Structure formats: structure tokens, C-alpha cells
Amino acid sequence: MNETSVRLEREFPGGIRYGAEELEAIRRVVEAQSPFRYYGPQCRFEARQFEEDFARYLDSQPGHPWPSTSPFLVTASNSGTGALEVALDALGTGCGDEVLTQGFFWISTISSVVRSRAVPVLVDSDDTMNMDPVDLERKITDRTRIVLLVHMAGEAARIGPIMDVVRRANRDRLGRGLPVIRVLEDCAQMIGGHTIGAPGSVTPLGPETTYRVGAFGDVGIFSLQLNKNITSGEGGVIVTRDPALHRRIQAINDVGFIRDSRGTGNVEDGDEQTLCWGQGRRFTELQGALARVQLGRIDEILSSMRTIHRRLEKHLAGRPGITTRPHADGANGDSGGFLLIHLPQTAGDDEQRFALGRKVAAGLKEGGLLAFYCHDYEVHVYYNIPQLRTRLPIHPSGCPWGCERNLASREVSYGRGTLPRLDELFSRTVGIVIPSRATEEQEASMARVVDEVLSAAGIG
Ligand SMILES: Cc1ncc(COP(=O)(O)O)c(C=O)c1O
């Protein structure tokens, strides 16, 4: 039993800030009797305005005003899961393709690949618990079509080196007449964060410097579900710099056509890029109105989570046997919402490590913290997904693993042991959800709870 405990609200950083501005935004849409984004009695085009705002935000440098124009083209979608499916579809992913992805994610990352009828191939992590550029290079084959990396739990992947690997592979492929590999960034858990690298999967599209996540790959996706940094309840965002790809994304996100540019909201005649089968994933005006208000809150939310995160990190620094998840590049662009603590490497075999991890997580929870043990972190962990372990097909024909065009990828594995570095990290990592609002007293109690639980477990 801990001596200290703390009472924290369950953390939904955007949702718990809902207030007068969100109410006013919804009121405007209701009064206009126009909840559909393309037309209505007095449609206010909130969804479109959110897309324009998001494009400017994505191009802004942290701490600086948003530019008035942006190279990014944005499509709001009905969810992050929907955004992933639309993005993979627009990038042409399908039978015969391999999608290289990581083992720490949310089930949607992997389900979207399986539903595209491509085969997911797992890449091990580096110390960030995100995709390891070195293992990525080893896993690329001529069947690789997409690199789908996740900036997981608020921490950026080493995207600079990942983009270098992809550019190198694409130079070789262009020389051999193969289609280039495209990069899809899953930023659902890191909206607003930034890191360092050069964008562009074929040639660098800018200098190696700081960009917000989602700006590096061919496409980036985000989620606006309640449990994210900002929220419209449900919602997704798809970004690209490529105008032709953007038109295709818009058509797939809608009904297989894009809407006309004259503002009537009717579908336009399709062309080679846009005539396709749509997925019906439109964003509503209500979501648009809420998301616009929330986007204005994002910097404050990130800065409050980062401040608490940094102080706890500092508190733990130097405690023998303990390390915290490193920041990829020293840019301090993580979104701050999760602190991952690595327990000692010397904790014996798997069973001993599982027992220790569970004990520490249970102690933290008992002390009132929002905590989890990574190995048991449900469908954020590749080997905890029964559909993946058993290669559950999406169709009685056996697709994708049983599909003839995927036969060459039949041997890929998904059980524990597939990603040794990540498995080892999962087995000795506990996570704490960082509140975006805590009093000094609550923060001090959080630190005391961590100290007591680690001491009771004989650590440090
Ligand atoms: C990494 C990641 N990708 C995708 C999604 C899917 O987003 P949504 O819940 O909006 O469908 C989530 C949501 O939790 C996520 O964490």
C-alpha cells in the first residue's frame, strides 16, 4: 500500500477544455441549419476553414505565428482510422504489396494495412520504441510499397534517418524502373509535435530542419478522437503536399468524385486521378467548428503537458536503474502526454520482468496515476492482437495472406519474438499518462507516488 496518493481527472486534454467557445461554434452551425460540409441553407464551410487553418498550422514553426499560406493540402476525414484507410487507398496500396510498419501502434495502424489487402511487415524499434531506420533498411524488398511509421505515444520516430533510408532505396528503384516507396506518417498520437529531418521520399523537399510531424512523408494522418491532444469527438486529418494526390484523397474520402470548385457542392466529372470508388468518410460542419476552436488551444495544451513531463523526467533522472524514453533528436518536440519509464535491464527472465512491470504499474495506479505496463498495453502492442497473430483474413478467400499475389510474403511473422528489441523494451517499460492540468501539489504527489512505488519494488 502506498503512503501517498493523488486524485487526477481522467485526462482528455482537448475534451476537458470544452467550454464557451466550443458551445458558440456549435451554436453557429445549428443556427445556420447547415451541418453538412458542402451545402446547406446557410453553410458556413467550417470544415473547409478547419482544413485551411490546419494547413497553416502544420507549416508553422513552433512558437511562431502561422504563415498566411501553406504548401500543405488538407482533407478532414471521419476518424483517424478512416484517414489511414483513405491514405493507403490513395497511395495505391493493395494485393502484392508489403507495407513496412512498426510494432508499437494502435490496432488501426495495422488493420488499415490488412484492409488494403497488402501484407504488413513489422520493423523493429530503436530506443524511441518507434521504427528503427537501421532495421527498416534491412527489411525493404522489391515488394515494399509503403513505409507506415507511427509517432507513437507523443514521441517522434527518427524520421530524418528514415527519410534518408527511403530516398536511398528510391534512387536504386528508379534506376531499376520499380515504383518508388511512399511514406505515410501516423501522427494520431502526436498532433502538433515537431522533430528534425528533411521531408520528401524521393528528393529532399526542404532543408534538414524542424518541421511538425506529418510534414515529412508523402501523406500524414492525424486523429481528433476524444483521447487525443485536441478533439472533435471523432475526426481525422489527411495531409499531403502533392496536389494530384490531394485530389485523389478528397475523392476517396467522399463518394469517388470530388466536389465542384464553384461551390454548389455537386460532384465534378472525374478525371484519371479522381474517378475512383469512394469510402464515404466526410467530416461534418459540427466537427469542423469544434476542431477550429480546438486547434487554437493546441499550443497551450502541448506546453502544459511538456512542462509537467519535463519536471517528472528531471525528477527521475539519475535514479539508479531507471531511464526514461529518449527524445529522438533533442528538438524537444514531443507532445508530452506520456512518460515512459524503463525499469532495470537486469530484472531476470521474462516472467520476472512481467511480474515486476505489473507490480510497478499496479502500484502507480493504486497511487492514483493513470499508468500502464507496456507488455499488457492491449492492442497497442503487435503480439497482443489476436487477428494479427492468427492472420485473420478479411474475406473468406483468405485475403490478404492467402491471396496468390501475396504468396511471396506468406512467411512474415507476428508473434512475440518477431521484434526482439521492442519486445525487450515492452517487457520493462511502464507508462504514465501526463495530465495537461495539475496543481503543484498534485504534481509533487505524482513524483512521490513514483518514488514510493519504485522503492517498494526495490528499484534505485
Ligand atoms: C497511432 C494511432 N493511429 C490511428 C488511430 C485511429 O484514430 P481514430 O480513433 O480517430 O480512428 C489511433 C487512435 O487511437 C492511434 O492511436
The ligand as an SDF file (V2000), in Angstrom:
LIG
                    3D

 16 16  0  0  0  0  0  0  0  0999 V2000
   -1.4920    5.5510  -33.5220 C   0  0  0  0  0  0  0  0  0  0  0  0
   -2.9500    5.6510  -33.8810 C   0  0  0  0  0  0  0  0  0  0  0  0
   -3.3310    5.5120  -35.1730 N   0  0  0  0  0  0  0  0  0  0  0  0
   -4.6140    5.6070  -35.5500 C   0  0  0  0  0  0  0  0  0  0  0  0
   -5.6130    5.8290  -34.6290 C   0  0  0  0  0  0  0  0  0  0  0  0
   -7.0270    5.8510  -35.0840 C   0  0  0  0  0  0  0  0  0  0  0  0
   -7.6890    7.0320  -34.7900 O   0  0  0  0  0  0  0  0  0  0  0  0
   -9.2780    7.0540  -34.5410 P   0  0  0  0  0  0  0  0  0  0  0  0
   -9.5180    6.5770  -33.1560 O   0  0  0  0  0  0  0  0  0  0  0  0
   -9.6130    8.5010  -34.7230 O   0  0  0  0  0  0  0  0  0  0  0  0
   -9.8950    6.2000  -35.5600 O   0  0  0  0  0  0  0  0  0  0  0  0
   -5.2790    5.9760  -33.2740 C   0  0  0  0  0  0  0  0  0  0  0  0
   -6.3190    6.2100  -32.2610 C   0  0  0  0  0  0  0  0  0  0  0  0
   -6.1770    5.9370  -31.1020 O   0  0  0  0  0  0  0  0  0  0  0  0
   -3.9150    5.8750  -32.8940 C   0  0  0  0  0  0  0  0  0  0  0  0
   -3.5450    5.9840  -31.6130 O   0  0  0  0  0  0  0  0  0  0  0  0
  1  2  1  0
  2  3  1  0
  2 15  2  0
  3  4  2  0
  4  5  1  0
  5  6  1  0
  5 12  2  0
  6  7  1  0
  7  8  1  0
  8  9  2  0
  8 10  1  0
  8 11  1  0
 12 13  1  0
 12 15  1  0
 13 14  2  0
 15 16  1  0
M  END
$$$$
